[in-house]
Structure formats: C-alpha cells, structure tokens
Amino acid sequence: MKRRGPVLVVKILVMVAIAVAGFGSAVLYLWNWLMPALFGLPSITFWQALGLMGLSWILFGGLRGFGGTHHHCSSRPWREMSPEERERFHAGFRGRWCRHDEPEEGGSAAPYKDFA
C-alpha cells in the first residue's frame, strides 16, 4: 500500500505558494501601474502587495471561510414568508432605516419621494 499523504501535502503547499506569488505579483503590478498615475500614491514592494492582499482578504470577507458568503442560508426564511409578511418586513425596515419622508432642517423631502 502506497503512502500518498506526504507527497500530496507537498503538492498542495507548492500550489498554494504559486497562487500566493501570482496574486501578489498581480496586486504589485496593478498597484504600481495605476495608483501612482491616478492618485499620486507611492509604488509598493512585493511584500507590501502581499500585505495589502491579506488586509483586503480580511476586510472583505476572507475570514468567513472559502467560497464566499453563503446567501442560501439566509434566503430560506425569505422564501417562506407570505407576501403580507414581506410587506410588513419592508414597512418596518423603511420605518427604521429610510427616513426620506422627513425633511431635514431647512431642507425638503421632495427629491426623495420616488425612493420611499
């Protein structure tokens, strides 16, 4: 019986290293091509590009697991709601978060009537 465990681990580690190096290089080249010209920002090194990629991964959902967000978990209750329950939910949400009906001091709510 052959033992494939160590060989498989080495292959996976090599593939991960190649992927990280490739994405890091892509971030490096895109940053150094666009950011100094568009915004006057300084160029970055490869290690700074890896840090930026890691920070982006953390801030934009990397800690939630691989495969992105799982919308299928939250859509089931919505599918099971009746149209009346959905409208009641929308009304409660609009009442709590969308205050476009109330004009601010010295302002008018007229431009926002289409969105309420």
N, C-alpha and C positions, 0 to 999 in steps of 0.2 A: 504494500500500500504506500503510495507516494504522499509526501507531506508538501502541500502547496501553500500552507499558511505563510511562512516567511517570504516566499517569492511573491505572493500576492500583496503582502504588506509593502514590500519594496516597490513593486509596480505602482501601487496606489500613491505612495509618497512621491515618487518621481512625477506622476501625472499631476498631482496637486502642486508640486514645485513649478512645473512647466506652466500650469494655469495661472498661478500667482505671478510668476515672472511676466507672462504675456499680458495679463490685465494691468499689472503695474507699469509695464512699458507703454501700454496704450494710454493710461492716465497721464504718464510723464510726457509723452509726445503731444497729446491733445492739449494739456495744460500749457506746455512751453510754446505751442503753436498759437493758441487762441488768447490766453489770459494776458500775456504782456502786450499784445497788439490791441486787444479790445478795452482792457481796464487798466493797463499800466502796472500790472502786478509783476513781481519778480519771477524768474524762472525757478524751477524746483529740481531737486535731485531725485534719483530713483527711490531712495529710502523715504523721502518726503512724499513721493507719489504713493508708495505702499501705505504710509501712514494716513494719507488723505483717503485712500480707498478703504482702509479699515474703519476710519471715522465715518465715512459715508455708509458703510455696511451697518455699523452700529446705529446711526441716527435714522436711517431709512428702512429699518426692518430686518436687519440681519440676525438679531437675537431672537426672533420669533421662530426660528427653525428654517430649514431648507425648504424650498418650494413656494416661497411667498406666503401671503396671507391666506387664510382659509375662510373664504366667504361662504362656502357651503354650510358651515356650522351655524352661521347667523341668519341664513336665508330661510331656514325651515320654519321658524315661528312666523315670519312674514307671509310665507305661502299659506299657512294655516289660518290666517286672520280672515275674517269676513270683510266685505267692503265697508261696512259700518265701523268695524273696529279700526280699520286702516284710516278712515276719515277722522275718527276720534283721536288716533295717534297723531296724525298730521296737524289737527287743530291744537292739540296740546304742545306739539313741537313748535308750531308757529307762535303760539302764545308765550312760550318760554324764551325762544331764541330770535324770532324775527319781529322786531319792533318797528317795522317800516310804517305802520299806520300812525304812529305817534310822532309829530314833528318835533325836531329839536328846537332849542331856544332860538328864536329869530328865524327859523327855517320853515320849510313847507314839506309836507309828505307827498305832494303831488307827483314828483318823478318816480316814486316807488310804488304807486298804486298798482302797476302792472305786475309786480312781483309778489304781492301779498296773497 
